Amino acid sequence: MATRARPRPGLSTVQLRNRMILSARRIITEHWPRVDRCPTCRSAWPCPPTESAYGYLATVGQDGWAPPQRAGSRR
């Protein structure tokens, strides 16, 4: 049987919250649009995973977060 990665049983509420914030930010970064389309889902942006991630960030007071521009994409 395959083992699944799970949070350690000893995680505090703050540690779990921080991990979820990082996960939400990663989802937003991976699904960030290129010409109004999600590069991962190929659907109109915002895609469902991005909406969920933004919804979570809004509940923890970090709504409006956007990934920083990458150094190679600046002009």
N, CA, C and O atoms as a printed pandas DataFrame, in Angstrom:
     atom_number atom_name residue_name chain_id  residue_number  x_coord  y_coord  z_coord
0              1         N          MET        A               1    0.839   -1.177    0.000
1              2        CA          MET        A               1    0.000    0.000    0.000
2              3         C          MET        A               1    0.883    1.238    0.000
3              4         O          MET        A               1    1.864    1.313    0.740
4              5         N          ALA        A               2    0.533    2.189   -0.820
5              6        CA          ALA        A               2    1.307    3.428   -0.895
6              7         C          ALA        A               2    0.998    4.309    0.313
7              8         O          ALA        A               2   -0.135    4.380    0.789
8              9         N          THR        A               3    2.023    4.961    0.778
9             10        CA          THR        A               3    1.816    5.884    1.895
10            11         C          THR        A               3    1.556    7.272    1.342
11            12         O          THR        A               3    2.133    7.671    0.330
12            13         N          ARG        A               4    0.696    7.991    2.005
13            14        CA          ARG        A               4    0.371    9.349    1.567
14            15         C          ARG        A               4    1.050   10.343    2.484
15            16         O          ARG        A               4    1.209   10.109    3.682
16            17         N          ALA        A               5    1.444   11.450    1.899
17            18        CA          ALA        A               5    2.060   12.509    2.689
18            19         C          ALA        A               5    0.960   13.196    3.491
19            20         O          ALA        A               5   -0.007   13.709    2.927
20            21         N          ARG        A               6    1.115   13.200    4.778
21            22        CA          ARG        A               6    0.151   13.851    5.658
22            23         C          ARG        A               6    0.888   14.767    6.604
23            24         O          ARG        A               6    2.057   14.546    6.922
24            25         N          PRO        A               7    0.200   15.792    7.047
25            26        CA          PRO        A               7    0.834   16.639    8.056
26            27         C          PRO        A               7    1.132   15.819    9.306
27            28         O          PRO        A               7    0.368   14.927    9.676
28            29         N          ARG        A               8    2.222   16.126    9.932
29            30        CA          ARG        A               8    2.563   15.429   11.164
30            31         C          ARG        A               8    1.463   15.662   12.189
31            32         O          ARG        A               8    0.859   16.734   12.212
32            33         N          PRO        A               9    1.197   14.675   13.035
33            34        CA          PRO        A               9    0.122   14.858   14.006
34            35         C          PRO        A               9    0.401   15.983   14.988
35            36         O          PRO        A               9   -0.526   16.491   15.619
36            37         N          GLY        A              10    1.647   16.378   15.129
37            38        CA          GLY        A              10    1.993   17.399   16.096
38            39         C          GLY        A              10    1.987   18.822   15.560
39            40         O          GLY        A              10    2.495   19.722   16.228
40            41         N          LEU        A              11    1.427   19.057   14.369
41            42        CA          LEU        A              11    1.410   20.413   13.821
42            43         C          LEU        A              11    0.493   21.310   14.641
43            44         O          LEU        A              11   -0.614   20.923   15.016
44            45         N          SER        A              12    0.966   22.483   14.903
45            46        CA          SER        A              12    0.125   23.449   15.604
46            47         C          SER        A              12   -0.818   24.103   14.604
47            48         O          SER        A              12   -0.646   23.966   13.392
48            49         N          THR        A              13   -1.793   24.800   15.108
49            50        CA          THR        A              13   -2.747   25.505   14.256
50            51         C          THR        A              13   -2.033   26.529   13.387
51            52         O          THR        A              13   -2.368   26.685   12.212
52            53         N          VAL        A              14   -1.072   27.216   13.940
53            54        CA          VAL        A              14   -0.328   28.237   13.188
54            55         C          VAL        A              14    0.490   27.591   12.078
55            56         O          VAL        A              14    0.532   28.110   10.963
56            57         N          GLN        A              15    1.140   26.467   12.366
57            58        CA          GLN        A              15    1.928   25.786   11.340
58            59         C          GLN        A              15    1.038   25.299   10.197
59            60         O          GLN        A              15    1.403   25.428    9.028
60            61         N          LEU        A              16   -0.118   24.746   10.529
61            62        CA          LEU        A              16   -1.043   24.273    9.503
62            63         C          LEU        A              16   -1.563   25.441    8.669
63            64         O          LEU        A              16   -1.659   25.331    7.446
64            65         N          ARG        A              17   -1.896   26.548    9.309
65            66        CA          ARG        A              17   -2.362   27.749    8.602
66            67         C          ARG        A              17   -1.290   28.245    7.640
67            68         O          ARG        A              17   -1.587   28.579    6.493
68            69         N          ASN        A              18   -0.046   28.294    8.105
69            70        CA          ASN        A              18    1.046   28.761    7.247
70            71         C          ASN        A              18    1.258   27.846    6.048
71            72         O          ASN        A              18    1.522   28.325    4.945
72            73         N          ARG        A              19    1.148   26.545    6.248
73            74        CA          ARG        A              19    1.288   25.604    5.128
74            75         C          ARG        A              19    0.161   25.795    4.116
75            76         O          ARG        A              19    0.383   25.731    2.907
76            77         N          MET        A              20   -1.040   26.027    4.616
77            78        CA          MET        A              20   -2.167   26.226    3.701
78            79         C          MET        A              20   -2.036   27.531    2.929
79            80         O          MET        A              20   -2.413   27.598    1.759
80            81         N          ILE        A              21   -1.507   28.565    3.567
81            82        CA          ILE        A              21   -1.269   29.836    2.871
82            83         C          ILE        A              21   -0.247   29.629    1.762
83            84         O          ILE        A              21   -0.435   30.111    0.645
84            85         N          LEU        A              22    0.829   28.918    2.064
85            86        CA          LEU        A              22    1.850   28.655    1.041
86            87         C          LEU        A              22    1.274   27.832   -0.111
87            88         O          LEU        A              22    1.585   28.087   -1.274
88            89         N          SER        A              23    0.440   26.851    0.210
89            90        CA          SER        A              23   -0.180   26.034   -0.837
90            91         C          SER        A              23   -1.096   26.872   -1.722
91            92         O          SER        A              23   -1.080   26.733   -2.945
92            93         N          ALA        A              24   -1.894   27.742   -1.106
93            94        CA          ALA        A              24   -2.790   28.601   -1.888
94            95         C          ALA        A              24   -1.988   29.524   -2.799
95            96         O          ALA        A              24   -2.345   29.716   -3.961
96            97         N          ARG        A              25   -0.912   30.091   -2.278
97            98        CA          ARG        A              25   -0.072   30.965   -3.107
98            99         C          ARG        A              25    0.573   30.199   -4.255
99           100         O          ARG        A              25    0.716   30.730   -5.356
100          101         N          ARG        A              26    0.959   28.959   -4.001
101          102        CA          ARG        A              26    1.572   28.153   -5.053
102          103         C          ARG        A              26    0.559   27.849   -6.159
103          104         O          ARG        A              26    0.887   27.905   -7.344
104          105         N          ILE        A              27   -0.668   27.529   -5.759
105          106        CA          ILE        A              27   -1.725   27.283   -6.751
106          107         C          ILE        A              27   -1.935   28.518   -7.611
107          108         O          ILE        A              27   -2.015   28.418   -8.836
108          109         N          ILE        A              28   -2.025   29.671   -6.982
109          110        CA          ILE        A              28   -2.233   30.915   -7.732
110          111         C          ILE        A              28   -1.071   31.160   -8.690
111          112         O          ILE        A              28   -1.284   31.537   -9.842
112          113         N          THR        A              29    0.157   30.946   -8.218
113          114        CA          THR        A              29    1.332   31.159   -9.062
114          115         C          THR        A              29    1.336   30.210  -10.256
115          116         O          THR        A              29    1.628   30.628  -11.376
116          117         N          GLU        A              30    1.015   28.932  -10.028
117          118        CA          GLU        A              30    1.028   27.954  -11.119
118          119         C          GLU        A              30   -0.089   28.184  -12.121
119          120         O          GLU        A              30    0.049   27.829  -13.291
120          121         N          HIS        A              31   -1.193   28.774  -11.681
121          122        CA          HIS        A              31   -2.334   28.989  -12.553
122          123         C          HIS        A              31   -2.446   30.438  -13.013
123          124         O          HIS        A              31   -3.461   30.828  -13.589
124          125         N          TRP        A              32   -1.403   31.245  -12.761
125          126        CA          TRP        A              32   -1.445   32.664  -13.125
126          127         C          TRP        A              32   -1.635   32.789  -14.631
127          128         O          TRP        A              32   -0.974   32.082  -15.392
128          129         N          PRO        A              33   -2.529   33.677  -15.081
129          130        CA          PRO        A              33   -2.916   33.696  -16.492
130          131         C          PRO        A              33   -1.843   34.227  -17.436
131          132         O          PRO        A              33   -1.023   35.077  -17.088
132          133         N          ARG        A              34   -1.892   33.704  -18.601
133          134        CA          ARG        A              34   -1.135   34.228  -19.728
134          135         C          ARG        A              34   -2.189   34.560  -20.771
135          136         O          ARG        A              34   -2.804   33.663  -21.346
136          137         N          VAL        A              35   -2.396   35.841  -21.014
137          138        CA          VAL        A              35   -3.391   36.334  -21.963
138          139         C          VAL        A              35   -4.795   35.837  -21.571
139          140         O          VAL        A              35   -5.503   35.237  -22.380
140          141         N          ASP        A              36   -5.171   36.097  -20.336
141          142        CA          ASP        A              36   -6.507   35.811  -19.807
142          143         C          ASP        A              36   -6.916   34.341  -19.841
143          144         O          ASP        A              36   -8.109   34.040  -19.816
144          145         N          ARG        A              37   -5.968   33.432  -19.896
145          146        CA          ARG        A              37   -6.270   32.003  -19.842
146          147         C          ARG        A              37   -5.343   31.358  -18.829
147          148         O          ARG        A              37   -4.198   31.777  -18.657
148          149         N          CYS        A              38   -5.848   30.343  -18.168
149          150        CA          CYS        A              38   -5.033   29.603  -17.216
150          151         C          CYS        A              38   -4.116   28.661  -17.995
151          152         O          CYS        A              38   -4.605   27.863  -18.795
152          153         N          PRO        A              39   -2.808   28.731  -17.784
153          154        CA          PRO        A              39   -1.898   27.866  -18.519
154          155         C          PRO        A              39   -1.993   26.403  -18.106
155          156         O          PRO        A              39   -1.593   25.520  -18.864
156          157         N          THR        A              40   -2.517   26.140  -16.918
157          158        CA          THR        A              40   -2.626   24.775  -16.417
158          159         C          THR        A              40   -3.952   24.146  -16.825
159          160         O          THR        A              40   -3.977   23.038  -17.361
160          161         N          CYS        A              41   -5.054   24.848  -16.574
161          162        CA          CYS        A              41   -6.391   24.320  -16.855
162          163         C          CYS        A              41   -6.855   24.588  -18.281
163          164         O          CYS        A              41   -7.746   23.907  -18.789
164          165         N          ARG        A              42   -6.253   25.576  -18.919
165          166        CA          ARG        A              42   -6.645   26.005  -20.270
166          167         C          ARG        A              42   -8.065   26.562  -20.305
167          168         O          ARG        A              42   -8.719   26.527  -21.347
168          169         N          SER        A              43   -8.537   27.067  -19.189
169          170        CA          SER        A              43   -9.876   27.657  -19.148
170          171         C          SER        A              43   -9.748   29.155  -18.928
171          172         O          SER        A              43   -8.657   29.674  -18.693
172          173         N          ALA        A              44  -10.872   29.834  -19.008
173          174        CA          ALA        A              44  -10.857   31.271  -18.754
174          175         C          ALA        A              44  -10.420   31.517  -17.323
175          176         O          ALA        A              44  -10.721   30.735  -16.421
176          177         N          TRP        A              45   -9.710   32.612  -17.132
177          178        CA          TRP        A              45   -9.194   32.920  -15.800
178          179         C          TRP        A              45  -10.143   33.863  -15.109
179          180         O          TRP        A              45  -10.615   34.790  -15.768
180          181         N          PRO        A              46  -10.462   33.717  -13.858
181          182        CA          PRO        A              46   -9.874   32.786  -12.908
182          183         C          PRO        A              46  -10.501   31.402  -13.007
183          184         O          PRO        A              46  -11.719   31.261  -13.124
184          185         N          CYS        A              47   -9.666   30.404  -12.958
185          186        CA          CYS        A              47  -10.106   29.023  -13.019
186          187         C          CYS        A              47  -10.556   28.580  -11.617
187          188         O          CYS        A              47  -10.248   29.253  -10.634
188          189         N          PRO        A              48  -11.272   27.470  -11.516
189          190        CA          PRO        A              48  -11.766   27.011  -10.214
190          191         C          PRO        A              48  -10.680   26.825   -9.136
191          192         O          PRO        A              48  -10.913   27.221   -7.994
192          193         N          PRO        A              49   -9.503   26.242   -9.442
193          194        CA          PRO        A              49   -8.492   26.133   -8.387
194          195         C          PRO        A              49   -8.021   27.497   -7.866
195          196         O          PRO        A              49   -7.763   27.663   -6.674
196          197         N          THR        A              50   -7.916   28.459   -8.773
197          198        CA          THR        A              50   -7.495   29.799   -8.371
198          199         C          THR        A              50   -8.562   30.467   -7.517
199          200         O          THR        A              50   -8.244   31.128   -6.528
200          201         N          GLU        A              51   -9.822   30.299   -7.891
201          202        CA          GLU        A              51  -10.899   30.871   -7.090
202          203         C          GLU        A              51  -10.902   30.297   -5.675
203          204         O          GLU        A              51  -11.117   31.029   -4.709
204          205         N          SER        A              52  -10.666   28.992   -5.551
205          206        CA          SER        A              52  -10.611   28.364   -4.224
206          207         C          SER        A              52   -9.435   28.897   -3.414
207          208         O          SER        A              52   -9.570   29.174   -2.222
208          209         N          ALA        A              53   -8.281   29.040   -4.065
209          210        CA          ALA        A              53   -7.093   29.539   -3.369
210          211         C          ALA        A              53   -7.299   30.977   -2.913
211          212         O          ALA        A              53   -6.945   31.330   -1.788
212          213         N          TYR        A              54   -7.873   31.812   -3.784
213          214        CA          TYR        A              54   -8.160   33.193   -3.393
214          215         C          TYR        A              54   -9.206   33.240   -2.282
215          216         O          TYR        A              54   -9.133   34.088   -1.392
216          217         N          GLY        A              55  -10.176   32.330   -2.334
217          218        CA          GLY        A              55  -11.182   32.261   -1.278
218          219         C          GLY        A              55  -10.562   31.958    0.069
219          220         O          GLY        A              55  -10.929   32.563    1.076
220          221         N          TYR        A              56   -9.614   31.013    0.094
221          222        CA          TYR        A              56   -8.947   30.693    1.356
222          223         C          TYR        A              56   -8.125   31.886    1.850
223          224         O          TYR        A              56   -8.187   32.245    3.025
224          225         N          LEU        A              57   -7.357   32.493    0.947
225          226        CA          LEU        A              57   -6.540   33.636    1.365
226          227         C          LEU        A              57   -7.413   34.771    1.897
227          228         O          LEU        A              57   -7.004   35.482    2.815
228          229         N          ALA        A              58   -8.594   34.950    1.340
229          230        CA          ALA        A              58   -9.498   35.990    1.834
230          231         C          ALA        A              58   -9.956   35.686    3.260
231          232         O          ALA        A              58  -10.128   36.602    4.064
232          233         N          THR        A              59  -10.154   34.407    3.577
233          234        CA          THR        A              59  -10.599   34.054    4.929
234          235         C          THR        A              59   -9.522   34.283    5.976
235          236         O          THR        A              59   -9.832   34.452    7.155
236          237         N          VAL        A              60   -8.258   34.293    5.559
237          238        CA          VAL        A              60   -7.176   34.525    6.519
238          239         C          VAL        A              60   -6.620   35.945    6.413
239          240         O          VAL        A              60   -5.565   36.248    6.970
240          241         N          GLY        A              61   -7.335   36.809    5.696
241          242        CA          GLY        A              61   -6.961   38.219    5.641
242          243         C          GLY        A              61   -5.846   38.553    4.669
243          244         O          GLY        A              61   -5.168   39.568    4.832
244          245         N          GLN        A              62   -5.644   37.715    3.659
245          246        CA          GLN        A              62   -4.588   37.977    2.679
246          247         C          GLN        A              62   -5.156   38.047    1.267
247          248         O          GLN        A              62   -4.497   37.652    0.306
248          249         N          ASP        A              63   -6.375   38.548    1.147
249          250        CA          ASP        A              63   -6.977   38.631   -0.177
250          251         C          ASP        A              63   -6.252   39.671   -1.028
251          252         O          ASP        A              63   -5.645   40.610   -0.513
252          253         N          GLY        A              64   -6.332   39.479   -2.327
253          254        CA          GLY        A              64   -5.664   40.402   -3.238
254          255         C          GLY        A              64   -4.201   40.063   -3.496
255          256         O          GLY        A              64   -3.496   40.826   -4.156
256          257         N          TRP        A              65   -3.739   38.927   -2.982
257          258        CA          TRP        A              65   -2.338   38.551   -3.186
258          259         C          TRP        A              65   -2.124   38.180   -4.652
259          260         O          TRP        A              65   -2.961   37.508   -5.255
260          261         N          ALA        A              66   -1.020   38.614   -5.211
261          262        CA          ALA        A              66   -0.639   38.264   -6.582
262          263         C          ALA        A              66    0.823   37.849   -6.569
263          264         O          ALA        A              66    1.617   38.402   -5.808
264          265         N          PRO        A              67    1.186   36.883   -7.400
265          266        CA          PRO        A              67    2.581   36.455   -7.416
266          267         C          PRO        A              67    3.486   37.574   -7.904
267          268         O          PRO        A              67    3.098   38.355   -8.773
268          269         N          PRO        A              68    4.690   37.656   -7.351
269          270        CA          PRO        A              68    5.627   38.674   -7.828
270          271         C          PRO        A              68    6.037   38.376   -9.263
271          272         O          PRO        A              68    6.048   37.223   -9.694
272          273         N          GLN        A              69    6.374   39.432   -9.993
273          274        CA          GLN        A              69    6.835   39.230  -11.370
274          275         C          GLN        A              69    8.156   38.495  -11.347
275          276         O          GLN        A              69    9.003   38.725  -10.484
276          277         N          ARG        A              70    8.313   37.622  -12.295
277          278        CA          ARG        A              70    9.593   36.917  -12.435
278          279         C          ARG        A              70   10.587   37.832  -13.105
279          280         O          ARG        A              70   10.218   38.650  -13.948
280          281         N          ALA        A              71   11.847   37.698  -12.736
281          282        CA          ALA        A              71   12.900   38.563  -13.258
282          283         C          ALA        A              71   12.995   38.479  -14.771
283          284         O          ALA        A              71   13.268   39.487  -15.424
284          285         N          GLY        A              72   12.777   37.302  -15.345
285          286        CA          GLY        A              72   12.896   37.135  -16.785
286          287         C          GLY        A              72   11.741   37.694  -17.568
287          288         O          GLY        A              72   11.856   37.870  -18.781
288          289         N          SER        A              73   10.605   37.989  -16.907
289          290        CA          SER        A              73    9.442   38.451  -17.649
290          291         C          SER        A              73    9.309   39.974  -17.621
291          292         O          SER        A              73    8.388   40.513  -18.234
292          293         N          ARG        A              74   10.179   40.660  -16.946
293          294        CA          ARG        A              74   10.094   42.125  -16.885
294          295         C          ARG        A              74   10.671   42.748  -18.144
295          296         O          ARG        A              74   11.622   42.236  -18.734
296          297         N          ARG        A              75   10.077   43.858  -18.539
297          298        CA          ARG        A              75   10.609   44.581  -19.704
298          299         C          ARG        A              75   10.800   46.016  -19.360
299          300         O          ARG        A              75   11.239   46.800  -20.201
